[in-house]
Amino acid sequence: MDIIFLHDFKAKTLIGIYPWEKKIAQTIELNLEIALSTNRACFTDKLEDALDYSLIIKRINDILATKQFSLLEALAEHIAQIILTEFNSPWVKVSVAKLDIIKGVKKLGVCIERKS
C-alpha cells in the first residue's frame, strides 16, 4: 500500500468547549497519512492518476473556516470521513493537536485511524 502524508500542517480555527474557545481562533496542527487506492501514478507520472495534495489542503481549510467543533476527536473524525469518501482512500490516519494550550505542554491531541 502506498501512503502519502501531510505533516505539520498548521491552521487557525475555532475549536473547544470553553466560551473563550468559541470566540478566539486557536492554532492547531494536523498530520495525515492517506493510503492510495492504486499505485498507478508511480508508473504513469500523471497527476490525474494521483491524489492531488492541494485539493486535500483546500478541503481541510474549507472545513476549518466554515465548521466549528467542540472536540478534537470530532474534527479528526470529520476529516477522516472526508478523505475516505471524497478522495476514495481505503485508509487514513489523522492526528489533530492544539498547540501551547496548557502551560508546560507543547501539543495535546488525538490520533485516529479509519478504513473505508
Secondary structure, DSSP 8 states (H G I E B T S, - for coil): --EEEEEEEEEEE-B-SSGGGGTS-EEEEEEEEEE-S--HHHHH--GGGS--HHHHHHHHHHHHHH--BS-HHHHHHHHHHHHHHHS--SEEEEEEEEEEEETTEEEEEEEEEEE-
